Amino acid sequence: MENSELYQFLSNTNHSFFPKPESSTMQQSFSASFSSYPLEPFHAPPLQDKALAALRNHKEAEKRRRERINAHLNKLRTLLPCNSKTDKASLLAKVVERLRELKQRMSEITNSETFPSETDEISVLSTSGDEGGGDGRVIFRASLCCEDRSDLIPDLVEILKSLHLTTLKAEIATLGGRTRNVLVVATDKDHGVESIHFLHSSLNSLLQHNATSKRRRLVGPKFIA
């Protein structure tokens, strides 16, 4: 049987061997629907757009920085004796001047006699002024710097009473467990400049007692088994 006749025979017998091709209309519809969704290629942003974005971010950050600086400068204007129209250079000059003044003041406080030091000190000096009222009494200034303790002031009062000294002025400064007591005292009419020596000796004994009490606290009690 020829090939054409065999194909004709099989086609007439069973259509499942050779399905009919789809119509041209369906093919055109599928092609049209596929072409309506084209695949667009991905394009990276050009370098010029990146540069513009970086520049824009830099400008915004710079703006925020200027705003913070201006806010701090306005705060300084309210703290210093100047008006709102003071320019930045003048304002900063005032700030430097003020800081120097505060540093100098702090140095004076640190070096002041009323500020307690780290070492034990005793000083008893006569004064040139007549704070006693011009009645012939001797006026002198006594300073004691040592470790602070609760019974220190009562001991000082007892020493002054025993030497018949009258306290005209007292300055007490305490810092970090240390204290300095500056006293301006006057003798009575029956005692003169010899009271300076007695007061110095009494303060020295008080200082030694204070050091002994400190050593006892550090060592602690001893127990014998």
C-alpha positions as CSV (number, residue, x, y, z in Angstrom):
1,M,0.0,0.0,0.0
2,E,1.3,3.3,-0.9
3,N,2.2,5.8,1.9
4,S,-0.6,8.2,1.0
5,E,-3.2,5.4,1.0
6,L,-1.8,4.2,4.4
7,Y,-2.1,7.7,5.9
8,Q,-5.7,8.0,4.6
9,F,-6.6,4.7,6.1
10,L,-5.3,5.5,9.5
11,S,-6.9,8.9,9.5
12,N,-10.3,7.5,8.7
13,T,-9.9,4.7,11.3
14,N,-8.7,6.5,14.5
15,H,-8.3,10.3,14.9
16,S,-6.1,10.0,18.0
17,F,-3.1,9.1,16.0
18,F,-3.0,12.4,14.2
19,P,-4.8,15.2,16.1
20,K,-6.0,18.1,14.0
21,P,-3.9,21.2,14.3
22,E,-5.5,24.2,16.0
23,S,-7.1,26.8,13.8
24,S,-5.2,29.8,12.7
25,T,-7.5,32.0,14.7
26,M,-6.5,30.5,18.0
27,Q,-2.8,30.7,17.0
28,Q,-3.3,34.4,16.3
29,S,-5.0,35.0,19.6
30,F,-2.3,33.3,21.6
31,S,0.4,35.3,19.7
32,A,-1.5,38.5,20.4
33,S,-1.9,37.8,24.2
34,F,1.8,36.9,24.5
35,S,2.9,40.0,22.7
36,S,0.9,42.3,25.0
37,Y,3.2,41.5,27.9
38,P,6.7,42.2,26.6
39,L,9.7,41.5,28.9
40,E,11.4,44.8,29.5
41,P,15.2,44.6,30.2
42,F,16.5,45.9,33.6
43,H,18.4,49.1,33.4
44,A,20.7,50.2,36.3
45,P,20.4,53.9,37.3
46,P,23.0,55.9,35.6
47,L,26.0,57.3,37.5
48,Q,24.6,60.8,37.2
49,D,21.5,59.9,39.2
50,K,23.6,58.4,42.0
51,A,25.8,61.5,42.2
52,L,22.7,63.7,42.4
53,A,21.3,61.6,45.2
54,A,24.6,61.7,47.2
55,L,24.7,65.5,46.7
56,R,21.2,65.9,48.0
57,N,21.9,63.8,51.1
58,H,25.0,65.8,51.8
59,K,23.1,69.1,51.6
60,E,20.5,67.8,54.0
61,A,23.1,66.6,56.5
62,E,24.9,69.9,56.3
63,K,21.7,71.8,56.9
64,R,21.0,69.7,60.0
65,R,24.6,70.4,61.3
66,R,24.2,74.1,60.8
67,E,20.9,74.0,62.7
68,R,22.5,72.3,65.7
69,I,25.4,74.7,65.7
70,N,23.1,77.7,65.7
71,A,21.0,76.2,68.5
72,H,24.1,75.8,70.7
73,L,25.2,79.3,69.9
74,N,21.8,80.7,70.8
75,K,22.1,78.8,74.1
76,L,25.5,80.4,74.8
77,R,24.0,83.9,74.1
78,T,21.5,83.3,76.9
79,L,24.2,82.2,79.3
80,L,26.7,85.0,78.7
81,P,26.2,88.8,78.9
82,C,25.5,89.5,75.3
83,N,22.6,90.1,73.0
84,S,21.1,88.0,70.2
85,K,22.9,90.0,67.5
86,T,26.4,89.1,68.8
87,D,28.3,87.5,65.9
88,K,29.8,84.1,66.2
89,A,33.4,85.3,66.6
90,S,32.6,87.7,69.4
91,L,30.5,85.1,71.1
92,L,33.3,82.5,71.0
93,A,35.7,85.1,72.4
94,K,33.4,85.7,75.3
95,V,33.2,82.0,75.9
96,V,37.0,81.7,76.0
97,E,37.2,84.7,78.4
98,R,34.6,83.2,80.7
99,L,36.3,79.8,80.8
100,R,39.6,81.5,81.7
101,E,37.9,83.3,84.6
102,L,36.3,80.1,85.9
103,K,39.6,78.3,85.7
104,Q,41.4,81.1,87.6
105,R,38.7,81.1,90.2
106,M,38.9,77.3,90.6
107,S,42.7,77.6,91.0
108,E,42.2,80.3,93.7
109,I,39.7,78.1,95.6
110,T,42.1,75.1,95.4
111,N,45.0,77.2,96.8
112,S,42.9,78.8,99.4
113,E,43.9,78.4,103.1
114,T,40.3,77.2,103.8
115,F,40.6,74.4,101.4
116,P,41.7,71.1,103.1
117,S,44.9,69.6,101.7
118,E,46.1,66.0,101.7
119,T,48.7,66.6,104.4
120,D,48.3,67.4,108.1
121,E,49.2,71.1,108.8
122,I,49.2,73.5,111.7
123,S,49.7,77.2,111.5
124,V,49.5,79.9,114.2
125,L,50.3,83.5,113.2
126,S,49.7,86.9,114.7
127,T,47.6,89.3,112.7
128,S,48.3,92.9,112.0
129,G,44.7,93.9,112.3
130,D,43.0,94.8,115.6
131,E,39.9,92.7,115.4
132,G,39.6,92.6,119.2
133,G,38.2,96.1,119.4
134,G,41.4,98.0,120.4
135,D,41.4,96.9,124.0
136,G,44.9,95.6,124.1
137,R,44.2,91.9,123.3
138,V,46.5,89.9,121.1
139,I,44.8,88.7,117.9
140,F,46.2,85.8,115.9
141,R,45.1,83.3,113.3
142,A,45.2,79.6,113.8
143,S,44.8,76.9,111.1
144,L,44.5,73.2,111.5
145,C,44.2,70.7,108.6
146,C,43.7,67.0,109.3
147,E,41.4,64.0,108.9
148,D,37.8,64.9,109.8
149,R,36.3,63.2,112.9
150,S,33.2,63.7,115.0
151,D,35.0,64.8,118.2
152,L,37.4,67.3,116.5
153,I,35.3,70.4,117.0
154,P,34.6,69.7,120.7
155,D,38.4,69.1,121.2
156,L,39.1,72.5,119.6
157,V,36.6,74.3,121.8
158,E,38.1,72.7,124.9
159,I,41.6,73.9,123.9
160,L,40.4,77.4,123.3
161,K,38.7,77.5,126.7
162,S,41.7,76.1,128.5
163,L,43.9,78.9,127.0
164,H,41.3,81.6,127.7
165,L,41.0,82.4,124.0
166,T,38.0,84.0,122.4
167,T,37.0,83.0,118.9
168,L,36.3,86.1,116.7
169,K,35.9,84.3,113.4
170,A,35.8,80.6,112.3
171,E,36.0,79.0,108.9
172,I,35.5,75.3,108.4
173,A,35.9,73.4,105.1
174,T,35.4,69.7,104.7
175,L,36.1,67.6,101.6
176,G,36.7,63.9,101.0
177,G,37.1,63.1,104.7
178,R,39.6,65.9,105.2
179,T,38.9,69.2,107.1
180,R,40.6,72.5,107.6
181,N,39.6,74.8,110.5
182,V,40.8,78.4,110.3
183,L,40.2,80.4,113.6
184,V,40.8,84.0,114.4
185,V,41.1,84.2,118.2
186,A,42.0,86.8,120.8
187,T,43.7,86.5,124.1
188,D,42.3,88.1,127.3
189,K,44.0,91.0,129.0
190,D,46.0,88.7,131.3
191,H,47.6,86.8,128.5
192,G,49.8,88.0,125.7
193,V,51.9,86.6,122.8
194,E,52.8,83.5,124.8
195,S,49.4,82.2,124.1
196,I,50.5,81.6,120.5
197,H,53.1,79.1,121.6
198,F,50.6,77.3,123.9
199,L,48.0,77.1,121.2
200,H,50.5,75.8,118.7
201,S,51.6,73.0,121.1
202,S,47.9,72.2,121.9
203,L,47.0,71.9,118.3
204,N,50.1,69.7,117.6
205,S,49.0,67.4,120.4
206,L,45.5,67.3,119.0
207,L,47.0,66.4,115.6
208,Q,49.1,63.6,117.0
209,H,46.0,62.2,118.8
210,N,44.1,62.3,115.6
211,A,46.9,60.4,113.8
212,T,47.0,57.8,116.6
213,S,43.2,57.3,116.4
214,K,43.5,56.8,112.6
215,R,46.2,54.1,113.0
216,R,44.1,52.3,115.6
217,R,41.2,52.3,113.2
218,L,43.4,50.9,110.4
219,V,45.1,48.2,112.5
220,G,42.0,47.2,114.5
221,P,41.9,45.6,117.9
222,K,44.4,42.8,118.7
223,F,43.2,39.6,120.4
224,I,45.4,37.3,122.4
225,A,44.5,33.6,122.3
